[in-house]
């Protein structure tokens, strides 16, 4: 026997059924259980967010950074890695010539996909997807996705009001000293003249959200509160002063909801925010390109 045979012979033998191959049904059941666990985690986190003003603010700040992620996935990310700022799967980081650090655990989210039911009608299912935060990769010489160029205040405000869904009119004054108000009969947004940039951005953002928010049976939110949330998300995303926002009463807005309604309300707030910011981003690109062309002349 060689000097190494005794080591090889004494190595523990793997039990025959220690890692059995899953049958098709067994694999499907395993994945279904994992999805159920994630939905349960999103429910638990939604309950925490709805009942704790500090947790709600933590959720809002994360959603402002991760606007491309759904409300449910933001809840899941918050539960698993609350400090996350910039996420991607293996392929995303590979394309950036980066790799995941050894031993890092992926963040599980739910990726929707369409399929045909047995009766031929379309359905939506969910696959589990693993993503990793920028703090979990080997190199950090990567610009996080949520960091934007240094747009001027004029650029930001111009992008916000570009091609609005309702008319926007500047007026000398508004009742109660409000910065902006929506005319309930015409839907027109009236904006008080003479405000500084931050006040104007916050006020207009809130009223633009009002024009897009429609409560439903599943999301029976208060429009005033929801639009206030959208305005905060936009301010946080684009670096506009958000110190005046206060969410200490947020739990009172959710205490009449079941978890399903809470998640539906968070979804509407997120979707409205993402819609407005998406339009802003497209216009900001136009404005930035125009400024570059002017400088080049």
N, C-alpha and C positions, 0 to 999 in steps of 0.2 A: 504494500500500500504506500502511495506517495505521501509526502509530508502534508498534502492538502486533502487527501481522501477522507480522513477522519472528520474534517470540518464539513465537507460536502455531505457525508453520510449522516451527520448529526443534525443537519439543517431541518427545522420543523417542516413537516409535510402539510400541504394545504388540504383542508377537508374537501371532499369531493363536491359537496353542494354549498361551499362557502359563498361563492359568487355565481349562482346559477343564472343562465341566460333567461331573460324575461320572455315569456310568450308574447304574442302580439296583444292579447287581452291584458296580460299582466303589466306590460309596458304602458298601455293606455290608462290602466287604473292608477299606476304610479304617477304619471303625469297629471292625471285628473286630481289626485290628492295634493300634488304640489301646487296646482293652480288654486285649489280650494284654500290651501294654507295662505297663499298670497292675498286672495280676496278677503280672508278673515283678518289678515294683518292690516290691509287697507281700511277695513271697517274699524278695527281697534284704534288705528291712528286717527281716523276721521273723528272718532268719539273724543279722543284727547284734544285734537285741534279745536273742536266745537265747544269744549267745556273749559278751556284754559286760554286766557287771552295771550299769555306769553308764548304758548305753543302755537296759537293761531298766527301770531306775528312771525314766528320761526318758519311756519309753513309758507306764509306770504312772501317772505324774503327768498325762500328757496324757489318758489314758483316764478318770482321775478327773474331769477338767474336761469331757470330751466323752462323757458316759455315754450319750447318745442315738445315738452313732455306733458302728457295729460294730467289732470288733477289726480286720478287714481295712482298713476306712476310717481307723481311728486310725493304723494302720501307714502308710497312704498320706499322711495329713496330717503325721505325724511326719517322713516323708521329704521332704516339700515345704515345710513351714513349721512347724518344731519349736516356735516360740514362740507358735503359735496358741492362743487362749483362748476365742473366741466366734465361731461360724461361721454363715453364711447365704448363700443364693443371691441373685440380683438382686432377686427378688420379696420375699424376707424383709427386705432392707434398705430397699426401696422403701416397704413398709408401715410402717417406722419413720421415714419421711421422711428417709432417708439415701441416699447414692449412693456408688458405688465410685470411688475416686480414679483419675484419668487415668493410664494406663500400668500399672496393677496387673494382675498375672497371677493368674488364678483357680487354686484348688487343685482338682485333679481327683480325684473319688471315684467309687465305683461304686454305682449305685442299682438295687436289684433290682426286677424286674417279672415278673408272671406272664403266660404265654402258652400257647396250645394247640399241641402238637406235631402233626405230620402224621397220627399215628395217633389223635389226639383226646385224648391224655392231657395233663395239665397239666405245664408246665415252668417253670423260673425262669431268666430271662435278666438281663443287666445293661446298663444304659445309663450313659454317662459323664455326670456332673453336675459343674458348676463351682460352687464355694463360695468365699466371701471371708471373711477374718478381720476382726474389728472394727478392727484396726490399718490395714486397707486401705480404710476408708470415710472420707467427708468429715468427718462429725461424730462425736465420741466421747462426746457427751452421752447415751449409751445405757447402760442397766444390762445388763452381760453376763449371759447366760442362766445361767451357772454360779454366780452370786452369790446367796446366799439371805438372807432376813431374819435378824436376830440372834436365833435361837432360843435359849432357855435350855437348859442342860445337862439339866434334868429333861424338857423337851420332847423333846430328841433321844433320850434313853434310853427314854422312854415310847413314842416312835414306833418305835424299833428293836424293842421287845419286844411291840408291839401285835399281837394275833392271830397268834402264832407257829405255825409248822407242827408243832412238837413242844412238849410241856410244858416250862416253865422253872421251876426250884425253887431257892430260896435255901437254902444250907447253911452250917454253921459253918466247915468247912474241907474242903479237897480234897487228895488225894495230891500230894506234890511242891510244894505251895504254889501250884498252878495257880489262875488266876482263874475259869476255867469249864471244864467237861468234859462230853462227851457220853457217856451210858451206852450202851455198845455193844449191850446186850440190849434196852432199852426205847426208845432214841433220845432219852430225856429229857436236857435240858441242866441241869446243876447249876452254880450260880453261888455263889462264895464271898462271904459277907457282909462288909461293912465296907470294900470297895474304894472308891477315889476314882472320880470320874466317868470319866476317861480310861481307866483300867484296866478298869473295868466295861464300857465301850463296846467297847473293843478285844476283850476276851475273849468277850463275848456275840456280837459280830458274827462272829467267827471260827467259833464253834460253830453259829451259824445257817447259815453257809455250808456247814459240814460236813453239816448235815441236808438240803441241797439238791444237793450235788455228787455226781454219779455218773459214775465213769470209764467210757469207752466204748472200742471198738476204735480209733476215730480219735483220741480224746483220753485217752491212758493216763497221766493225770497222777497225782501223789501228792496225795492228799486233804489231807494236812497242809499242804503247800506252797500248794496252790490256795486253801484257806480262809484262809491267812495273807495271801495276795495280796488276796482279797476284803475282808478286814478293813482292810488298808491303804487300799484304794480308798475304802471308806466313811469312814474317818477323814479322808482328804485332802479328800473332797468336803464334809464337814460341819464342817471346821475343828477336828477332834479331834487332840490331840497325837499325832504319828506319829514322833517322834524315835527311839523304841525299835526301830523296824523296821529290819531289815538284810537287804539282798538281794545281798550279795557272793557268796553261793553259788548264786545263781539259775542261772548257766550249767550247774552240775552237774545241775540238774533237767531241763534240755533236751538234754543232750549225747547222750542215747539216742534222741532223736526225729529223724525226718525232718521236713522243712519243713511238710509237710501236717499232721503230728501236732502240731507246735509251734503252728501257726495254729489248729488245732482246740482245743488247750488254752487258748490266749489267748481264744478265743471263749467257752468254757465259763466261764472266770473273769469275763470281761466280762458275759456274760448273767446270771450269778448276782448279780453286783454290781448290775446294772441292775434286776433283779427286786426285790432287797431295798430299794434306794434308791427305787424307784417306789412300793412299799408305804409306805415311810417318808414320802415326800413327801405322799401322800394323807392320812396321819394327821396330819402336821404342819399341813396346811391346816385340818383339823378343830380341832386344838388352838389354832391361832392365831385362828381365827374365834371359838372359845369364849372365849378371853382377851379379844378385842376386845369381845364382847358383855357380858362381866363389867364391863369398864372403863366401858362406856357407861351402865350402870345407875346 
